Amino acid sequence: MPRLPLLRLPSPNPVAVPKGNFGGTKIRFPSTGRQKHEFGPLFNRLRDVLSHDNGDVQLRSDPSSLAPDRVIVFEIAGTITNFLKAVARIEGLEFMAEYESDFAADEHFAVKDDRKGRVGNDRTDKSVPGRFYLAMPDVRALEELLRLWERWRNGDPLARGFAPFTHLFKQLHALRPWGPQDRIPDETVTFWREEIVRNPDLPVRTEVELWYRNSQASRRDVSQKLQAMVSESGGRIVHESVIGDIAYHGMLIDIPARDVQNLMAERTVKIALADDVMFLRPQSLLRGPLEIEPEADESLATVGAPPPAGRPVAALLDGVPVQAHALLAGRLVLDDADNLQSRALVSRRIHGTAMASLIMHGDRNENGSALPHPLYVRPLMLANEHFEHTDGERLLIDTL
């Protein structure tokens, strides 16, 4: 086997470490007393309810409470080192996700000014950077979270490995269950409103992203519950996909128009209150641009490049191409696993054909040489009389 030459790299040049503050944004946090006053009632109610024999049932009946198998939002100001390791120490607390956030400064939280002559003052004009930590507890995890809170409230040291919770309670800006306002982003409401105006009597197709559960039995239970919920409202499950490698579980559903109206107005429809739902979103689709039009080229029939040989070295994921096109005939390896050719009008196979030609021949105005290898093509979009698009009966993430 021939050896490839080594890639020569330039000699490194030493660069001095730039001056600056490496501590990140400095934030003013509220006092311990304020945190006790703000979150104490929530933990007190949690303690009282959990002390009852049917406490977990009572918590689940209240959609606004912290409850078993309900995702909890820990919104904090700043960041917390090793918080995820501390979460892993709590048995029954399943970490779901984290992402950056920010909120407006107030009398309790604010970014400290570091400008000359204003050092230490509050930046009321600047948002406070923060983070959302999302986790799903069972009863044992809620009891442990309550125990940690009570130790911190009383000024007692937390056990080894739980120190990040000291920072959590100090930096906590909000603690609440994941609710309807989280599940239905503004862009979803806008999409629904437009669809209702366009087709007032038709169901609206929507993507539902579910919280991914590590247990296959839990995922099956979640799927069955959501299917029953959708069927009860007169809706329909169009497609479902579970992709373990990226922790994804989602459904494509049709929601009756009356339920969409209620979701937009009050967000009190069952699916908006379902603890297993992460997001409701507009359906994701890929569409080929309509402005690309085929042009007549009398020279196409006399392409001088020899037919390609060997195995493909490039791949195209796009619309179905016109295989018999003079520039492409005998040059494609088509892998149409979903048989999109049968649903793609030849006269509208524009984008896939154009992209295949661009890869094989480059810019035709430059008269360059053709690729000496065939092109592997895996169609993703079919073509109707209006545009090229991915399959509307299937989740796009599953197609990709």
Sequence and secondary structure as in RCSB ss.txt:
>XXXX:A:sequence
MPRLPLLRLPSPNPVAVPKGNFGGTKIRFPSTGRQKHEFGPLFNRLRDVLSHDNGDVQLRSDPSSLAPDRVIVFE
IAGTITNFLKAVARIEGLEFMAEYESDFAADEHFAVKDDRKGRVGNDRTDKSVPGRFYLAMPDVRALEELLRLWE
RWRNGDPLARGFAPFTHLFKQLHALRPWGPQDRIPDETVTFWREEIVRNPDLPVRTEVELWYRNSQASRRDVSQK
LQAMVSESGGRIVHESVIGDIAYHGMLIDIPARDVQNLMAERTVKIALADDVMFLRPQSLLRGPLEIEPEADESL
ATVGAPPPAGRPVAALLDGVPVQAHALLAGRLVLDDADNLQSRALVSRRIHGTAMASLIMHGDRNENGSALPHPL
YVRPLMLANEHFEHTDGERLLIDTL
>XXXX:A:secstr
                   S TT   EE   HHHHHHHHHHHHHHHHHHHTSTTHHHHHHT TTS  TTS EEEE
EES  TTHHHHHHTSTTEEEEEEEEEEE   SS EEE  STT TTSEETTS EEEEEEEEEE HHHHHHHHHHHH
HHHTT    TT THHHHHHHHEEEEEE  HHHHS HHHHHHHHHHHHHSTTS EEEEEEE   S HHHHHHHHHH
HHHHHHHTT EEEEEEEEGGGTEEEEEEEE HHHHHHHHHT  SHHHH TTEEEEEE    B  TT      TTG
GG  S    SS S EEEEE   TTSTTTTT EEE  TT GGGGS GGG  HHHHHHHHHHH  GGGT    SS E
EEEEEEEE SS EEE TTS HHHH 
